[in-house]
């Protein structure tokens, strides 16, 4: 895994945990020996809920 620039090392990994409404996506980003962590909820079920609610 090389992007041509040895001084800038960037690695990303996404992890999806759970199912349905409680599904979460964890995103790990590793840049220059620094680890960035972000967590976001996946609103996958929102559309379905709106359509089923008449």
PQR file with spaces between the fields and no chain letter, atoms N, CA, C, O and H, PARSE charges and radii, in Angstrom:
ATOM       1  N    UNK     1       0.848   -1.198    0.000 -0.4000 1.5000
ATOM       2  CA   UNK     1       0.000    0.000    0.000 -0.0000 2.0000
ATOM       3  C    UNK     1       0.886    1.252    0.000  0.5500 1.7000
ATOM       4  O    UNK     1       1.345    1.706    1.049 -0.5500 1.4000
ATOM       5  N    UNK     2       1.112    1.789   -1.182 -0.4000 1.5000
ATOM       6  CA   UNK     2       1.936    2.995   -1.309 -0.0000 2.0000
ATOM       7  C    UNK     2       1.249    3.960   -2.261  0.5500 1.7000
ATOM       8  O    UNK     2       0.766    3.564   -3.322 -0.5500 1.4000
ATOM       9  H    UNK     2       0.740    1.421   -2.033  0.4000 1.0000
ATOM      10  N    UNK     3       1.210    5.223   -1.873 -0.4000 1.5000
ATOM      11  CA   UNK     3       0.588    6.236   -2.715 -0.0000 2.0000
ATOM      12  C    UNK     3       1.644    7.123   -3.371  0.5500 1.7000
ATOM      13  O    UNK     3       1.315    8.160   -3.946 -0.5500 1.4000
ATOM      14  H    UNK     3       1.603    5.544   -1.011  0.4000 1.0000
ATOM      15  N    UNK     4       2.911    6.714   -3.285 -0.4000 1.5000
ATOM      16  CA   UNK     4       3.981    7.473   -3.906 -0.0000 2.0000
ATOM      17  C    UNK     4       4.662    8.420   -2.938  0.5500 1.7000
ATOM      18  O    UNK     4       5.848    8.714   -3.093 -0.5500 1.4000
ATOM      19  H    UNK     4       3.178    5.871   -2.818  0.4000 1.0000
ATOM      20  N    UNK     5       3.933    8.903   -1.942 -0.4000 1.5000
ATOM      21  CA   UNK     5       4.510    9.825   -0.969 -0.0000 2.0000
ATOM      22  C    UNK     5       4.726    9.067    0.335  0.5500 1.7000
ATOM      23  O    UNK     5       3.773    8.691    1.018 -0.5500 1.4000
ATOM      24  H    UNK     5       2.970    8.664   -1.816  0.4000 1.0000
ATOM      25  N    UNK     6       6.002    8.850    0.669 -0.4000 1.5000
ATOM      26  CA   UNK     6       6.312    8.016    1.820 -0.0000 2.0000
ATOM      27  C    UNK     6       6.059    8.739    3.139  0.5500 1.7000
ATOM      28  O    UNK     6       5.856    8.099    4.170 -0.5500 1.4000
ATOM      29  H    UNK     6       6.776    9.156    0.115  0.4000 1.0000
ATOM      30  N    UNK     7       6.071   10.067    3.108 -0.4000 1.5000
ATOM      31  CA   UNK     7       5.921   10.820    4.349 -0.0000 2.0000
ATOM      32  C    UNK     7       4.446   10.929    4.753  0.5500 1.7000
ATOM      33  O    UNK     7       4.136   11.245    5.902 -0.5500 1.4000
ATOM      34  H    UNK     7       6.236   10.587    2.270  0.4000 1.0000
ATOM      35  N    UNK     8       3.549   10.668    3.813 -0.4000 1.5000
ATOM      36  CA   UNK     8       2.116   10.757    4.107 -0.0000 2.0000
ATOM      37  C    UNK     8       1.502    9.372    3.991  0.5500 1.7000
ATOM      38  O    UNK     8       1.244    8.871    2.897 -0.5500 1.4000
ATOM      39  H    UNK     8       3.801   10.410    2.880  0.4000 1.0000
ATOM      40  N    UNK     9       1.276    8.770    5.151 -0.4000 1.5000
ATOM      41  CA   UNK     9       0.693    7.433    5.182 -0.0000 2.0000
ATOM      42  C    UNK     9      -0.752    7.544    5.613  0.5500 1.7000
ATOM      43  O    UNK     9      -1.050    8.062    6.689 -0.5500 1.4000
ATOM      44  H    UNK     9       1.485    9.177    6.040  0.4000 1.0000
ATOM      45  N    UNK    10      -1.645    7.059    4.775 -0.4000 1.5000
ATOM      46  CA   UNK    10      -3.057    7.178    5.076 -0.0000 2.0000
ATOM      47  C    UNK    10      -3.726    5.816    4.906  0.5500 1.7000
ATOM      48  O    UNK    10      -3.590    5.164    3.870 -0.5500 1.4000
ATOM      49  H    UNK    10      -1.402    6.639    3.901  0.4000 1.0000
ATOM      50  N    UNK    11      -4.440    5.407    5.931 -0.4000 1.5000
ATOM      51  CA   UNK    11      -5.153    4.138    5.885 -0.0000 2.0000
ATOM      52  C    UNK    11      -6.548    4.345    6.446  0.5500 1.7000
ATOM      53  O    UNK    11      -6.721    4.988    7.481 -0.5500 1.4000
ATOM      54  H    UNK    11      -4.550    5.936    6.772  0.4000 1.0000
ATOM      55  N    UNK    12      -7.540    3.799    5.762 -0.4000 1.5000
ATOM      56  CA   UNK    12      -8.917    3.952    6.226 -0.0000 2.0000
ATOM      57  C    UNK    12      -9.580    2.596    6.352  0.5500 1.7000
ATOM      58  O    UNK    12      -9.390    1.711    5.517 -0.5500 1.4000
ATOM      59  H    UNK    12      -7.400    3.277    4.922  0.4000 1.0000
ATOM      60  N    UNK    13     -10.360    2.449    7.409 -0.4000 1.5000
ATOM      61  CA   UNK    13     -11.092    1.198    7.613 -0.0000 2.0000
ATOM      62  C    UNK    13     -12.480    1.523    8.139  0.5500 1.7000
ATOM      63  O    UNK    13     -12.630    2.284    9.095 -0.5500 1.4000
ATOM      64  H    UNK    13     -10.514    3.168    8.087  0.4000 1.0000
ATOM      65  N    UNK    14     -13.498    0.937    7.503 -0.4000 1.5000
ATOM      66  CA   UNK    14     -14.870    1.164    7.945 -0.0000 2.0000
ATOM      67  C    UNK    14     -15.427   -0.123    8.528  0.5500 1.7000
ATOM      68  O    UNK    14     -15.206   -1.214    8.003 -0.5500 1.4000
ATOM      69  H    UNK    14     -13.376    0.319    6.727  0.4000 1.0000
ATOM      70  N    UNK    15     -16.149    0.029    9.616 -0.4000 1.5000
ATOM      71  CA   UNK    15     -16.715   -1.127   10.300 -0.0000 2.0000
ATOM      72  C    UNK    15     -18.177   -0.850   10.601  0.5500 1.7000
ATOM      73  O    UNK    15     -18.510    0.144   11.245 -0.5500 1.4000
ATOM      74  H    UNK    15     -16.328    0.916   10.042  0.4000 1.0000
ATOM      75  N    UNK    16     -19.053   -1.741   10.127 -0.4000 1.5000
ATOM      76  CA   UNK    16     -20.488   -1.562   10.359 -0.0000 2.0000
ATOM      77  C    UNK    16     -20.937   -2.565   11.421  0.5500 1.7000
ATOM      78  O    UNK    16     -20.731   -3.772   11.297 -0.5500 1.4000
ATOM      79  H    UNK    16     -18.782   -2.548    9.603  0.4000 1.0000
ATOM      80  N    UNK    17     -21.556   -2.021   12.465 -0.4000 1.5000
ATOM      81  CA   UNK    17     -21.952   -2.844   13.606 -0.0000 2.0000
ATOM      82  C    UNK    17     -23.455   -2.734   13.824  0.5500 1.7000
ATOM      83  O    UNK    17     -24.024   -1.648   13.717 -0.5500 1.4000
ATOM      84  H    UNK    17     -21.723   -1.041   12.566  0.4000 1.0000
ATOM      85  N    UNK    18     -24.094   -3.854   14.130 -0.4000 1.5000
ATOM      86  CA   UNK    18     -25.516   -3.829   14.450 -0.0000 2.0000
ATOM      87  C    UNK    18     -26.369   -4.078   13.227  0.5500 1.7000
ATOM      88  O    UNK    18     -25.858   -4.386   12.151 -0.5500 1.4000
ATOM      89  H    UNK    18     -23.631   -4.736   14.218  0.4000 1.0000
ATOM      90  N    UNK    19     -27.681   -3.944   13.400 -0.4000 1.5000
ATOM      91  CA   UNK    19     -28.611   -4.156   12.298 -0.0000 2.0000
ATOM      92  C    UNK    19     -29.853   -3.310   12.517  0.5500 1.7000
ATOM      93  O    UNK    19     -30.167   -2.932   13.646 -0.5500 1.4000
ATOM      94  H    UNK    19     -28.097   -3.694   14.275  0.4000 1.0000
ATOM      95  N    UNK    20     -30.547   -3.017   11.445 -0.4000 1.5000
ATOM      96  CA   UNK    20     -31.790   -2.261   11.549 -0.0000 2.0000
ATOM      97  C    UNK    20     -31.565   -0.826   11.976  0.5500 1.7000
ATOM      98  O    UNK    20     -30.658   -0.157   11.483 -0.5500 1.4000
ATOM      99  H    UNK    20     -30.291   -3.324   10.528  0.4000 1.0000
ATOM     100  N    UNK    21     -32.395   -0.355   12.896 -0.4000 1.5000
ATOM     101  CA   UNK    21     -32.359    1.045   13.308 -0.0000 2.0000
ATOM     102  C    UNK    21     -31.122    1.367   14.145  0.5500 1.7000
ATOM     103  O    UNK    21     -30.705    2.522   14.226 -0.5500 1.4000
ATOM     104  H    UNK    21     -33.132   -0.899   13.297  0.4000 1.0000
ATOM     105  N    UNK    22     -30.542    0.349   14.764 -0.4000 1.5000
ATOM     106  CA   UNK    22     -29.426    0.597   15.680 -0.0000 2.0000
ATOM     107  C    UNK    22     -28.080    0.353   15.005  0.5500 1.7000
ATOM     108  O    UNK    22     -27.074    0.091   15.664 -0.5500 1.4000
ATOM     109  H    UNK    22     -30.881   -0.589   14.698  0.4000 1.0000
ATOM     110  N    UNK    23     -28.083    0.444   13.666 -0.4000 1.5000
ATOM     111  CA   UNK    23     -26.842    0.171   12.946 -0.0000 2.0000
ATOM     112  C    UNK    23     -25.906    1.367   13.025  0.5500 1.7000
ATOM     113  O    UNK    23     -26.307    2.508   12.794 -0.5500 1.4000
ATOM     114  H    UNK    23     -28.900    0.657   13.130  0.4000 1.0000
ATOM     115  N    UNK    24     -24.660    1.085   13.352 -0.4000 1.5000
ATOM     116  CA   UNK    24     -23.659    2.141   13.479 -0.0000 2.0000
ATOM     117  C    UNK    24     -22.486    1.851   12.552  0.5500 1.7000
ATOM     118  O    UNK    24     -22.129    0.695   12.319 -0.5500 1.4000
ATOM     119  H    UNK    24     -24.335    0.158   13.540  0.4000 1.0000
ATOM     120  N    UNK    25     -21.893    2.919   12.029 -0.4000 1.5000
ATOM     121  CA   UNK    25     -20.695    2.746   11.224 -0.0000 2.0000
ATOM     122  C    UNK    25     -19.528    3.435   11.906  0.5500 1.7000
ATOM     123  O    UNK    25     -19.569    4.634   12.182 -0.5500 1.4000
ATOM     124  H    UNK    25     -22.182    3.858   12.218  0.4000 1.0000
ATOM     125  N    UNK    26     -18.484    2.654   12.176 -0.4000 1.5000
ATOM     126  CA   UNK    26     -17.275    3.192   12.780 -0.0000 2.0000
ATOM     127  C    UNK    26     -16.239    3.374   11.674  0.5500 1.7000
ATOM     128  O    UNK    26     -15.966    2.454   10.903 -0.5500 1.4000
ATOM     129  H    UNK    26     -18.451    1.680   11.952  0.4000 1.0000
ATOM     130  N    UNK    27     -15.675    4.560   11.611 -0.4000 1.5000
ATOM     131  CA   UNK    27     -14.674    4.826   10.585 -0.0000 2.0000
ATOM     132  C    UNK    27     -13.350    5.165   11.241  0.5500 1.7000
ATOM     133  O    UNK    27     -13.246    6.117   12.015 -0.5500 1.4000
ATOM     134  H    UNK    27     -15.896    5.308   12.238  0.4000 1.0000
ATOM     135  N    UNK    28     -12.341    4.371   10.920 -0.4000 1.5000
ATOM     136  CA   UNK    28     -11.009    4.591   11.466 -0.0000 2.0000
ATOM     137  C    UNK    28     -10.108    5.143   10.366  0.5500 1.7000
ATOM     138  O    UNK    28      -9.974    4.542    9.300 -0.5500 1.4000
ATOM     139  H    UNK    28     -12.426    3.597   10.292  0.4000 1.0000
ATOM     140  N    UNK    29      -9.506    6.270   10.628 -0.4000 1.5000
ATOM     141  CA   UNK    29      -8.586    6.863    9.663 -0.0000 2.0000
ATOM     142  C    UNK    29      -7.231    7.060   10.328  0.5500 1.7000
ATOM     143  O    UNK    29      -7.125    7.672   11.390 -0.5500 1.4000
ATOM     144  H    UNK    29      -9.615    6.759   11.494  0.4000 1.0000
ATOM     145  N    UNK    30      -6.200    6.530    9.682 -0.4000 1.5000
ATOM     146  CA   UNK    30      -4.855    6.603   10.222 -0.0000 2.0000
ATOM     147  C    UNK    30      -4.003    7.445    9.283  0.5500 1.7000
ATOM     148  O    UNK    30      -3.694    7.027    8.167 -0.5500 1.4000
ATOM     149  H    UNK    30      -6.286    6.033    8.818  0.4000 1.0000
ATOM     150  N    UNK    31      -3.622    8.648    9.747 -0.4000 1.5000
ATOM     151  CA   UNK    31      -2.838    9.559    8.923 -0.0000 2.0000
ATOM     152  C    UNK    31      -1.590   10.006    9.684  0.5500 1.7000
ATOM     153  O    UNK    31      -1.687   10.618   10.748 -0.5500 1.4000
ATOM     154  H    UNK    31      -3.873    8.989   10.653  0.4000 1.0000
ATOM     155  N    UNK    32      -0.425    9.695    9.131 -0.4000 1.5000
ATOM     156  CA   UNK    32       0.843   10.139    9.718 -0.0000 2.0000
ATOM     157  C    UNK    32       0.942    9.818   11.218  0.5500 1.7000
ATOM     158  O    UNK    32       1.200   10.701   12.035 -0.5500 1.4000
ATOM     159  H    UNK    32      -0.346    9.197    8.267  0.4000 1.0000
ATOM     160  N    UNK    33       0.734    8.554   11.558 -0.4000 1.5000
ATOM     161  CA   UNK    33       0.837    8.083   12.939 -0.0000 2.0000
ATOM     162  C    UNK    33      -0.202    8.721   13.861  0.5500 1.7000
ATOM     163  O    UNK    33      -0.040    8.698   15.081 -0.5500 1.4000
ATOM     164  H    UNK    33       0.524    7.836   10.894  0.4000 1.0000
ATOM     165  N    UNK    34      -1.261    9.286   13.292 -0.4000 1.5000
ATOM     166  CA   UNK    34      -2.362    9.817   14.097 -0.0000 2.0000
ATOM     167  C    UNK    34      -3.626    9.042   13.736  0.5500 1.7000
ATOM     168  O    UNK    34      -3.909    8.792   12.564 -0.5500 1.4000
ATOM     169  H    UNK    34      -1.392    9.304   12.301  0.4000 1.0000
ATOM     170  N    UNK    35      -4.367    8.675   14.757 -0.4000 1.5000
ATOM     171  CA   UNK    35      -5.567    7.885   14.526 -0.0000 2.0000
ATOM     172  C    UNK    35      -6.811    8.741   14.746  0.5500 1.7000
ATOM     173  O    UNK    35      -7.024    9.299   15.822 -0.5500 1.4000
ATOM     174  H    UNK    35      -4.138    8.879   15.709  0.4000 1.0000
ATOM     175  N    UNK    36      -7.621    8.827   13.698 -0.4000 1.5000
ATOM     176  CA   UNK    36      -8.868    9.581   13.796 -0.0000 2.0000
ATOM     177  C    UNK    36     -10.029    8.598   13.824  0.5500 1.7000
ATOM     178  O    UNK    36     -10.073    7.644   13.046 -0.5500 1.4000
ATOM     179  H    UNK    36      -7.448    8.374   12.824  0.4000 1.0000
ATOM     180  N    UNK    37     -10.959    8.843   14.724 -0.4000 1.5000
ATOM     181  CA   UNK    37     -12.073    7.919   14.923 -0.0000 2.0000
ATOM     182  C    UNK    37     -13.380    8.690   14.813  0.5500 1.7000
ATOM     183  O    UNK    37     -13.594    9.684   15.506 -0.5500 1.4000
ATOM     184  H    UNK    37     -10.923    9.617   15.356  0.4000 1.0000
ATOM     185  N    UNK    38     -14.243    8.214   13.934 -0.4000 1.5000
ATOM     186  CA   UNK    38     -15.549    8.856   13.806 -0.0000 2.0000
ATOM     187  C    UNK    38     -16.637    7.801   13.805  0.5500 1.7000
ATOM     188  O    UNK    38     -16.484    6.722   13.233 -0.5500 1.4000
ATOM     189  H    UNK    38     -14.069    7.406   13.371  0.4000 1.0000
ATOM     190  N    UNK    39     -17.736    8.137   14.457 -0.4000 1.5000
ATOM     191  CA   UNK    39     -18.866    7.209   14.551 -0.0000 2.0000
ATOM     192  C    UNK    39     -20.098    7.911   14.012  0.5500 1.7000
ATOM     193  O    UNK    39     -20.402    9.037   14.407 -0.5500 1.4000
ATOM     194  H    UNK    39     -17.859    9.014   14.922  0.4000 1.0000
ATOM     195  N    UNK    40     -20.808    7.245   13.107 -0.4000 1.5000
ATOM     196  CA   UNK    40     -22.021    7.847   12.586 -0.0000 2.0000
ATOM     197  C    UNK    40     -23.115    6.811   12.428  0.5500 1.7000
ATOM     198  O    UNK    40     -22.858    5.656   12.091 -0.5500 1.4000
ATOM     199  H    UNK    40     -20.561    6.331   12.786  0.4000 1.0000
ATOM     200  N    UNK    41     -24.342    7.247   12.677 -0.4000 1.5000
ATOM     201  CA   UNK    41     -25.482    6.364   12.575 -0.0000 2.0000
ATOM     202  C    UNK    41     -25.904    6.269   11.113  0.5500 1.7000
ATOM     203  O    UNK    41     -25.824    7.251   10.375 -0.5500 1.4000
ATOM     204  H    UNK    41     -24.551    8.186   12.951  0.4000 1.0000
ATOM     205  N    UNK    42     -26.345    5.110   10.705 -0.4000 1.5000
ATOM     206  CA   UNK    42     -26.779    4.915    9.327 -0.0000 2.0000
ATOM     207  C    UNK    42     -28.301    4.992    9.264  0.5500 1.7000
ATOM     208  O    UNK    42     -28.981    4.101    9.774 -0.5500 1.4000
ATOM     209  H    UNK    42     -26.411    4.312   11.305  0.4000 1.0000
ATOM     210  N    UNK    43     -28.844    6.031    8.654 -0.4000 1.5000
ATOM     211  CA   UNK    43     -30.302    6.205    8.585 -0.0000 2.0000
ATOM     212  C    UNK    43     -30.906    5.376    7.467  0.5500 1.7000
ATOM     213  O    UNK    43     -31.669    5.894    6.651 -0.5500 1.4000
ATOM     214  H    UNK    43     -28.292    6.755    8.240  0.4000 1.0000
ATOM     215  N    UNK    44     -30.575    4.102    7.421 -0.4000 1.5000
ATOM     216  CA   UNK    44     -31.035    3.243    6.325 -0.0000 2.0000
ATOM     217  C    UNK    44     -32.548    3.012    6.397  0.5500 1.7000
ATOM     218  O    UNK    44     -33.228    2.962    5.372 -0.5500 1.4000
ATOM     219  H    UNK    44     -29.956    3.681    8.083  0.4000 1.0000
ATOM     220  N    UNK    45     -33.055    2.872    7.610 -0.4000 1.5000
ATOM     221  CA   UNK    45     -34.461    2.495    7.784 -0.0000 2.0000
ATOM     222  C    UNK    45     -35.408    3.685    7.699  0.5500 1.7000
ATOM     223  O    UNK    45     -36.624    3.501    7.730 -0.5500 1.4000
ATOM     224  H    UNK    45     -32.503    2.912    8.442  0.4000 1.0000
ATOM     225  N    UNK    46     -34.873    4.910    7.592 -0.4000 1.5000
ATOM     226  CA   UNK    46     -35.723    6.095    7.627 -0.0000 2.0000
ATOM     227  C    UNK    46     -36.722    6.114    6.476  0.5500 1.7000
ATOM     228  O    UNK    46     -37.901    6.406    6.677 -0.5500 1.4000
ATOM     229  H    UNK    46     -33.884    5.059    7.567  0.4000 1.0000
ATOM     230  N    UNK    47     -36.249    5.803    5.268 -0.4000 1.5000
ATOM     231  CA   UNK    47     -37.139    5.830    4.108 -0.0000 2.0000
ATOM     232  C    UNK    47     -38.264    4.814    4.246  0.5500 1.7000
ATOM     233  O    UNK    47     -39.424    5.101    3.949 -0.5500 1.4000
ATOM     234  H    UNK    47     -35.292    5.566    5.105  0.4000 1.0000
ATOM     235  N    UNK    48     -37.893    3.609    4.707 -0.4000 1.5000
ATOM     236  CA   UNK    48     -38.891    2.554    4.845 -0.0000 2.0000
ATOM     237  C    UNK    48     -39.970    2.937    5.850  0.5500 1.7000
ATOM     238  O    UNK    48     -41.154    2.683    5.628 -0.5500 1.4000
ATOM     239  H    UNK    48     -36.951    3.376    4.949  0.4000 1.0000
ATOM     240  N    UNK    49     -39.556    3.549    6.951 -0.4000 1.5000
ATOM     241  CA   UNK    49     -40.509    3.945    7.984 -0.0000 2.0000
ATOM     242  C    UNK    49     -41.471    5.004    7.462  0.5500 1.7000
ATOM     243  O    UNK    49     -42.660    4.981    7.783 -0.5500 1.4000
ATOM     244  H    UNK    49     -38.594    3.755    7.130  0.4000 1.0000
ATOM     245  N    UNK    50     -40.957    5.933    6.654 -0.4000 1.5000
ATOM     246  CA   UNK    50     -41.810    6.990    6.123 -0.0000 2.0000
ATOM     247  C    UNK    50     -42.845    6.412    5.167  0.5500 1.7000
ATOM     248  O    UNK    50     -44.001    6.835    5.157 -0.5500 1.4000
ATOM     249  H    UNK    50     -39.992    5.952    6.394  0.4000 1.0000
ATOM     250  N    UNK    51     -42.414    5.430    4.354 -0.4000 1.5000
ATOM     251  CA   UNK    51     -43.336    4.872    3.372 -0.0000 2.0000
ATOM     252  C    UNK    51     -44.396    3.985    4.013  0.5500 1.7000
ATOM     253  O    UNK    51     -45.522    3.903    3.521 -0.5500 1.4000
ATOM     254  H    UNK    51     -41.475    5.087    4.362  0.4000 1.0000
ATOM     255  N    UNK    52     -44.036    3.318    5.116 -0.4000 1.5000
ATOM     256  CA   UNK    52     -45.001    2.408    5.735 -0.0000 2.0000
ATOM     257  C    UNK    52     -45.972    3.162    6.637  0.5500 1.7000
ATOM     258  O    UNK    52     -46.999    2.614    7.040 -0.5500 1.4000
ATOM     259  H    UNK    52     -43.122    3.385    5.516  0.4000 1.0000
ATOM     260  N    UNK    53     -45.650    4.426    6.957 -0.4000 1.5000
ATOM     261  CA   UNK    53     -46.505    5.201    7.857 -0.0000 2.0000
ATOM     262  C    UNK    53     -47.502    5.990    7.013  0.5500 1.7000
ATOM     263  O    UNK    53     -47.172    7.038    6.459 -0.5500 1.4000
ATOM     264  H    UNK    53     -44.817    4.871    6.630  0.4000 1.0000
ATOM     265  N    UNK    54     -48.728    5.471    6.923 -0.4000 1.5000
ATOM     266  CA   UNK    54     -49.738    6.123    6.080 -0.0000 2.0000
ATOM     267  C    UNK    54     -50.799    6.783    6.950  0.5500 1.7000
ATOM     268  O    UNK    54     -51.738    7.386    6.429 -0.5500 1.4000
ATOM     269  H    UNK    54     -48.996    4.620    7.373  0.4000 1.0000
